[in-house]
Amino acid sequence: MDYRIKSRIWIESEHGVFLGEGRVRLLKAISDTGSLSKAAGSLDMSYKKAWNLLDSMNKTAKEPLVITSTGGKGGGGARLTTYGESVIKTFDTINQKCWEFLDNELKQISL
């Protein structure tokens, strides 16, 4: 039988959760769609929840992860900052290294 260890990682600050898998999915969806509203819809998330998550991340980060522009005749939009893109890459790398470490540790145990 093949066993795997499952884990979820998140990054916290003194203000609570800063970044986790769901928040990273939201950031990636914003990058893909160019819109907070479309990103929320693609994740079956309410706009209000998406806005609250984004607001929380932007307030906790050392610099904004996403820049938004308000709607109007031309429509609004949202785009990741360079810092936001680097945060996603760093989080994904940490996650991958964690899973690899846990898989290697599990191999040391005979179940």
C-alpha beads as a LAMMPS data file, in Angstrom:
LAMMPS data file: protein, C-alpha beads

111 atoms
110 bonds

1 atom types
1 bond types

-500.0 500.0 xlo xhi
-500.0 500.0 ylo yhi
-500.0 500.0 zlo zhi

Masses

1 110.0

Atoms # bond

1 1 1 0.000 0.000 0.000
2 1 1 1.234 3.484 -0.845
3 1 1 0.949 6.155 1.873
4 1 1 1.199 9.923 1.535
5 1 1 1.288 12.613 4.156
6 1 1 -1.105 15.486 3.535
7 1 1 -0.518 18.935 4.941
8 1 1 -1.672 22.486 4.494
9 1 1 0.576 25.422 5.072
10 1 1 -0.330 28.980 5.823
11 1 1 1.627 32.032 6.832
12 1 1 0.449 34.077 9.804
13 1 1 1.274 37.451 11.231
14 1 1 0.288 38.905 14.580
15 1 1 -2.944 39.967 12.838
16 1 1 -3.923 36.428 11.795
17 1 1 -3.610 34.483 8.541
18 1 1 -1.708 36.330 5.848
19 1 1 -1.445 33.692 3.143
20 1 1 -2.713 30.172 2.575
21 1 1 -3.798 27.905 -0.237
22 1 1 -7.189 29.570 -0.734
23 1 1 -5.727 33.062 -0.727
24 1 1 -3.087 32.041 -3.245
25 1 1 -5.806 30.551 -5.483
26 1 1 -7.587 33.920 -5.320
27 1 1 -4.402 35.790 -6.273
28 1 1 -3.808 33.416 -9.197
29 1 1 -7.410 33.851 -10.348
30 1 1 -7.014 37.643 -10.223
31 1 1 -3.873 37.301 -12.328
32 1 1 -5.716 35.090 -14.836
33 1 1 -8.884 37.192 -15.105
34 1 1 -7.686 40.747 -14.437
35 1 1 -10.717 41.240 -12.206
36 1 1 -11.550 40.610 -8.561
37 1 1 -15.188 39.990 -9.469
38 1 1 -14.323 37.462 -12.190
39 1 1 -11.734 35.816 -9.950
40 1 1 -14.302 35.407 -7.171
41 1 1 -16.823 33.967 -9.620
42 1 1 -14.315 31.471 -10.995
43 1 1 -13.722 30.211 -7.462
44 1 1 -17.434 30.124 -6.517
45 1 1 -16.699 32.787 -3.911
46 1 1 -18.766 35.838 -3.155
47 1 1 -17.304 39.172 -4.196
48 1 1 -17.526 40.343 -0.576
49 1 1 -15.477 37.394 0.687
50 1 1 -12.904 37.868 -2.081
51 1 1 -12.663 41.586 -1.316
52 1 1 -12.237 40.902 2.411
53 1 1 -9.487 38.352 1.758
54 1 1 -7.692 40.668 -0.636
55 1 1 -8.016 43.635 1.708
56 1 1 -6.635 41.550 4.583
57 1 1 -3.649 40.387 2.509
58 1 1 -2.874 43.886 1.212
59 1 1 -3.038 45.349 4.733
60 1 1 -0.795 42.629 6.183
61 1 1 1.808 42.546 3.396
62 1 1 4.806 44.834 3.456
63 1 1 3.554 46.219 0.136
64 1 1 0.359 45.684 -1.894
65 1 1 -0.081 42.333 -3.635
66 1 1 -2.843 43.561 -5.942
67 1 1 -3.698 46.954 -7.373
68 1 1 -7.372 47.548 -8.137
69 1 1 -9.065 50.204 -10.209
70 1 1 -12.695 51.105 -9.721
71 1 1 -15.290 50.337 -12.336
72 1 1 -17.091 52.815 -14.483
73 1 1 -17.702 53.235 -18.170
74 1 1 -14.525 51.326 -19.089
75 1 1 -14.877 48.870 -16.221
76 1 1 -12.527 48.318 -13.338
77 1 1 -9.805 45.805 -12.950
78 1 1 -7.249 44.204 -10.702
79 1 1 -3.679 43.177 -11.333
80 1 1 -0.947 41.577 -9.301
81 1 1 2.032 43.669 -8.395
82 1 1 5.551 42.339 -8.899
83 1 1 5.596 41.735 -5.158
84 1 1 2.319 39.803 -5.386
85 1 1 3.750 37.576 -8.103
86 1 1 6.860 36.891 -6.007
87 1 1 4.749 36.047 -2.942
88 1 1 2.829 33.432 -4.975
89 1 1 6.058 31.880 -6.295
90 1 1 7.572 31.783 -2.816
91 1 1 4.458 30.211 -1.301
92 1 1 4.284 27.573 -4.050
93 1 1 7.986 26.749 -3.578
94 1 1 7.581 26.400 0.191
95 1 1 4.561 24.139 -0.311
96 1 1 6.375 21.920 -2.824
97 1 1 9.470 21.608 -0.620
98 1 1 7.297 20.768 2.381
99 1 1 5.482 17.981 0.502
100 1 1 8.781 16.568 -0.770
101 1 1 10.235 16.626 2.744
102 1 1 7.192 14.911 4.227
103 1 1 7.160 12.255 1.486
104 1 1 10.850 11.542 2.126
105 1 1 10.269 11.315 5.877
106 1 1 7.393 8.905 5.351
107 1 1 9.673 6.605 3.341
108 1 1 11.780 6.232 6.501
109 1 1 8.824 4.688 8.329
110 1 1 7.690 1.214 7.395
111 1 1 3.911 1.094 7.653

Bonds

1 1 1 2
2 1 2 3
3 1 3 4
4 1 4 5
5 1 5 6
6 1 6 7
7 1 7 8
8 1 8 9
9 1 9 10
10 1 10 11
11 1 11 12
12 1 12 13
13 1 13 14
14 1 14 15
15 1 15 16
16 1 16 17
17 1 17 18
18 1 18 19
19 1 19 20
20 1 20 21
21 1 21 22
22 1 22 23
23 1 23 24
24 1 24 25
25 1 25 26
26 1 26 27
27 1 27 28
28 1 28 29
29 1 29 30
30 1 30 31
31 1 31 32
32 1 32 33
33 1 33 34
34 1 34 35
35 1 35 36
36 1 36 37
37 1 37 38
38 1 38 39
39 1 39 40
40 1 40 41
41 1 41 42
42 1 42 43
43 1 43 44
44 1 44 45
45 1 45 46
46 1 46 47
47 1 47 48
48 1 48 49
49 1 49 50
50 1 50 51
51 1 51 52
52 1 52 53
53 1 53 54
54 1 54 55
55 1 55 56
56 1 56 57
57 1 57 58
58 1 58 59
59 1 59 60
60 1 60 61
61 1 61 62
62 1 62 63
63 1 63 64
64 1 64 65
65 1 65 66
66 1 66 67
67 1 67 68
68 1 68 69
69 1 69 70
70 1 70 71
71 1 71 72
72 1 72 73
73 1 73 74
74 1 74 75
75 1 75 76
76 1 76 77
77 1 77 78
78 1 78 79
79 1 79 80
80 1 80 81
81 1 81 82
82 1 82 83
83 1 83 84
84 1 84 85
85 1 85 86
86 1 86 87
87 1 87 88
88 1 88 89
89 1 89 90
90 1 90 91
91 1 91 92
92 1 92 93
93 1 93 94
94 1 94 95
95 1 95 96
96 1 96 97
97 1 97 98
98 1 98 99
99 1 99 100
100 1 100 101
101 1 101 102
102 1 102 103
103 1 103 104
104 1 104 105
105 1 105 106
106 1 106 107
107 1 107 108
108 1 108 109
109 1 109 110
110 1 110 111
